[in-house]
């Protein structure tokens, strides 16, 4: 089997995902995707007619985010028309999955050069949700409208799932607030030290003016005391009727876990930020890289996908990490750096607790609580983040995983390299 190498990784800054407040909110999502596609081509002097495919992730494929963004954004970025493109949806996990599929194509020998990545403009999706509510539509549950699915696998709101897991595990509000505080502190230190500079690509308008050149969401002034004062975010939505039968998000979870008393722990300060952003990762075979004088930065060691309980929804990262470690023939002690997406604080806290990890190796530059979580792009962002940090620290192996709606988690292990194996 051929090896698949990561040649480069780039991302946009993450802009606040709210119309009127976020610097990227007036941009077209294809423009964000084209920004990173153009940058990765220019930085590596790619002849885009030799790019076999652009594999892209976008979760909410409606409105401006509808259609095949992988293809449309590549054309917008000036790629040769011979370079094909597709767009997929694995909810939050799509940005890892695009890289994993690129690796599989290269390792199988079917393709030689693929740009993988993702885009999500949550300013758009947030506006869609507000418009739905203005029209009197109830918040949507996963699998909405499929009564049979909701009977067999009831699926609630992700925030409620986070609260349910914390209640089930006996975690405290203080435990989860500490995850949020740590994320802000680490992100602030990383930004001040310029640790994101290598991969960060400013977003420009059509006239070349800078729209955004820095991450817009972090709140470095966050304190433990301030977090403790925030009210839980999902208390009201828990009992809003979703249909004529009186189904609520709380009842969906209690349908499967009738004895679970769900307490509300999560709020804006210990949940992932709503942002806009895009990222791209260049994956190539050794033959292609040598022929085009490209130097590898990492080798893709192993990938995996894992499903878990759809009702709790957020618990698949731990079994996904175990699965990808087994595929790689490695143990947790071999991993120098870990990235677990901070969709909610409980996800990261449970991941570290269940695997017995040291926080000194996990999300060392902060995570989505501080920096934001542009759904379809986040996985690709994290792969680039861990690669940059492995190079800075001289580490060898990095593992990236994240929860995804429906109770899923993709995972990937990369090895920092300075040349071909």
N, C-alpha and C positions, 0 to 999 in steps of 0.2 A: 504494500500500500504506500502511495506517495505521501509525503509530509505536506501539511498546510502551514504556511507562515503568515504572520501578521507583519506587514511592511510599514504600515503607518495607521494612525488614528487621530481624528480631529473632532471637534464639537463647537457648536455655537455657545455663547453665553446663555444662561437661563434667565429669561425675562419674566417678570411677574405676570401670571396668567389671568389678567383681569383687564377688560376693555376700559380705557381711560386712565389706567394706572401703569400698565406694562408697556415697556418701550417697543416690544415686538408685536404687540397685539394688533397693530394696523397692518402688519405684513401678511403676505400670502404664505400659507404653509409650504407651498412648492418653492417659494423663494428661500425659506430657511433650509430646506433640503438641498436646493441647488447651491447654496452657499458652501456647505461642507463637501458636496460632490465636486464642485469646482476647485476648492482648496486642496483636496486630496489628490486631484489630478495634476494641479500645477506644482504642488510640493514635490511630487514624485516624477514629474515630466512624463506623464502617461500619454501614450498614444491611445486615445479612448476607443479607437476602432478595434483595439485588441482586448478591451474589457468585455468578457463573455456575458456578464449579467450584472445587474444592479438589483440586489435583494433588499427590500425595504420593509419597515414595520410602521404601521399607523393603526392605532386601536379604534378610534372613532372615525369610521370612514363614511362621513356624511358631509354634505355641503362642500365647502372648499377643500376639505380633506378627503372627499370622495374620489373615485377613479383610481387609477394605478399610479400612485405618486412616484414609485420607483422609476417608471418609464418617463412620466411627465417632467419630473424634476431633473432627470438626466438630460433631457432635451433642453430644458431651461438653462442648465449649466453648460451647454455647448458641447455635450458629448456627441460623438459620431453616431449617426442613426443606426449603425451596425450593432451598437451596444444595447442589448435588450434590458428589460426591467420588469420586476413583479413586486407586488405589495401584499403583505400578509398581516394577520391579526392573531396574536396569542395574548391579548390583553396586555398587562404590564410586562410580560416576559418576552415580547416580540423582539426587542433590541438585542437580546442574547441569541434568540432563535435565528435571526438573520445571519449572524456570524457563524453559528453552528452549522447552518445549512450551506453557507459558503465553504466552510471547511470540509464538509462531507462531499461536496461537488469536486473540490480540488483533490481530496484524498482518494476519491474513487477514480480519478483520471478523466472524468467527463469534462471538466473545465480547468482553466489555468489561471484566470485572473477575475476576481469578483470584488465589487465594492458592496459591502453590507452596511446597514445602518437603520436609522429610523427618525421619524419626526412626529411631534405632537404639539399642537397649539391648544392648550387648555383654556386659553381665553375664548376660543371658539366653542369648545365643548361646554364650558361653563355658561356661555350665553345661550346655547341650545337648551340647557337644563332650565335656565331662568325663563326662556320663552315657553317651554313646556308647562312650567308651573303657572305662568301668566294665563295660559289657555285652560287652566284647571286640570291639567293632567297630573296624576299622582306620580311620585318618584318611582322609577322603574326598578324592579327586582331582577336579578339574574335569571335568565330563562323566562322572561316575562311573557305571559300569555299561554305558556305550556303547562296546563294543570297537571298532566301526568308526570312531567319532569319534576315539578315542584312537590309532588306527592312522594316520589321516590327519592329525590335529592333536593330537598328544600335549600334554596340559596338566598341569602339575605344581603343586606348592605355591607360593604367591606368594613366600614367603621364599626358597625355592630359586631361583625365577626371578630375584629380586634379586641373589642371590649369583652366578648364572650370568652375568648381564649385567655385573656388576662384573669377573668373571674374564675375560670376553670383551673388555671395553674396556681392561683393564689398570689399573683403578683400585686404589688402595692402601687398606688399612684406615684409614690416617690421613686420606685424602681423605674417606671416609665418616663417620668420627668427627667431623671438623670440621663437617660439615653438622648433626650432632646437637648439638654444642656451641653452634653459632651459633643454632640454633632455641631452645634453652633460654635463652640470654642475651637474645635479642630478645623472647621471650615475657615474660620477667621484667621487662624494661624497659617493655614495653607495659602490663603489668598495673599496675606501680607508677605509670605516668603516666596511668592511667585510660582508656586508648585503647579498651577494649572496653565501657566503661560505657554508651554510647549505645544499643547493641543488646542488652545482656545483661538477660535477664528472670529474676528469681529463681523457683525452683520452690517452690510452697507446698503444704501438705497440705490436706485438705478443711476443716480448721478455721482455715485462714489462717496457720498456723505455717510459718516458713521451713525448707524441707528443705535447699536449697543455693542460695547466692547468689554463688559465685565458682568459677572453674575449679580443679578439685581435683587434676589430674594433674601440672602442671609440677614440675620438680625444679631450681630455680634454683641449688642448690648443686653442680650437675654441673660437673666439671672434665675437661679433656682427659686428664689422668692417670687419673682414675677410669674414663673410657670405655675407655681402652686396656687396662684390667685385666678388662673384662667378656668372658666366654666367648661365642663365636658361638652363636646360638640354634638353628640349623637343622642342626647336625652330626648329631645322633642321628636326627632324623626323615627325613633324606635317604635312609637305606637300610632303613627299616622296610618289610617286605613289605605290599603293599596288597591283594593277591589271591593266589589259589592258584598263579598263574603266576610269582610272585616279582617282580612289577612293583614298582618303588620310584619315589619322586619323582626321584631322580637318573637312573634309567634312562629315565624319560619324556623328560627333556631330552636325554640322550645318544642317544636314539632318532633325534632329528633333527639333533643336533650331536655326532656320535660322537667327534670329536677334542677336544672341549672338556673340559678338566680343571677341574671346578668347585671353587673354594676358598670357604670360608665366611667372610664378612665381617660380616654383619648380626647385631645383638643388640638387647637391649631399649633400649639407649641411642641407637641410630641407626635405629630402626624406629618406626612410628607407635604411639601409645599406645592401649590398649584402654579405651574409655570409653563412657558413656551420654550421649545428648544429642538435641536437636531444634532445628529452625530453620524459619522461615517468611519468605517474600518476597512482598510485595503488588505485583502487576503489573496495570496498567490502561491503557485507551486514553485519548487526550486528551479525547474527548467525555465519557467517564465521570468523569474526574478534574475537569474544569471544572464539570460538573453537580453534583458532590458536594464541591466546594471543597477538592480535594486538590492538594497541590503536588508536582511530580515532583522526585525526587532524582537520577535517572539515566535515560538513554535506552539501550535495548538495541540495539546497533549491528549485531551479527551473531552467529550461532550456527553450530556445526558439529559433526559427529560423524565419528570416524575409527576404522578398524580397523587392526590390525597383527598381527604374528606371535603367535598364541595360545600357542605353546610358551614364548616369552620373556615374554609376557603384559603387561609393564609399559612397553613402548616406544612406545605410541601418542601420548603427549602432544606430542612434538615435531612430528610430521606434523599433528596436530590444530591446534596453534598456527599452523602455516604455512597451513593451510586456512582457518581463521577470519580470519586477517589478509588473505588474498587476497579473501575474500568481502566484507570491510569496506573494501577498497581502501586498506589501511594497511600500513606496514612496522613492523618491530620497534622502530625508532627513534621511532615515534609513541606507543608505549605507555609510560605513566608508571609504572605499577605492574603487577607480575605476581604471581599466586598459583598455584603448582604444588604440589599436595598431596604432602606428605612421607610417602607410604605406606611407603617405604623410602628411606634416604639416597641410594641410587643413582639413584632416579627424579629427584630434584631436582638432583643433581650432573650427571647426563647432560643434563638439560633446559638448564641454564645453560651447560654446556660446548658442546653441539651448536649452540645458537642464538647463542652468543657474547654472553651477557647479563652485565650488571653486577649482582653480588649486592646492591648498594645499592638496587636496584629490585625485588628478588625476595623474597617472604615477609618483608617488613620488620618484621613483628610476631611473628615465629616461625611455626611450623607444627605439623603433626600429631605430629611427634616429641615436641615439648614439651607440646602442648595436648591431643592425642588425636584419634582418627579414628572418630567414630560413623558407620559406613559409609554408611547411606542419607541422613544429614543433612549430611555434611561439605561437599558441593558448595554447598549453600544457605548454610552458614555462611561459606564463603570469599567468596561473592558479597557478603554483608553486610559482611564484614571489609574487602574492597577498596573498597567504596563509602564506608565510614566514613573510610578512610585518604585516599581521593581528596579528600573534603571537607576533611579536616584540612590537607592539603598543597596544595590548590588544583590538583591534577593533573586532567587531562582524561580520558585513556583508561586503562582497566584490563582486563587479560586474565586469565581464570581457566580452568584446565584440570586434569585429573587422570587417572591411569590407572585402568582398571577391569578386572576379571577377564575372561578370554576374549580379551584383547588389544585393548581398546577405550579410547577417550578422547573424551568430549564437551568442548566448549570454548565460551566466551562472551566477547564484548567489550562492555563498557558504557562509556558516556560520561557523566561528571558534568555535570548541568545544574542551573540555578537557575530555569528556566522552560521552557515548551514551545517547541519549535523553530519 
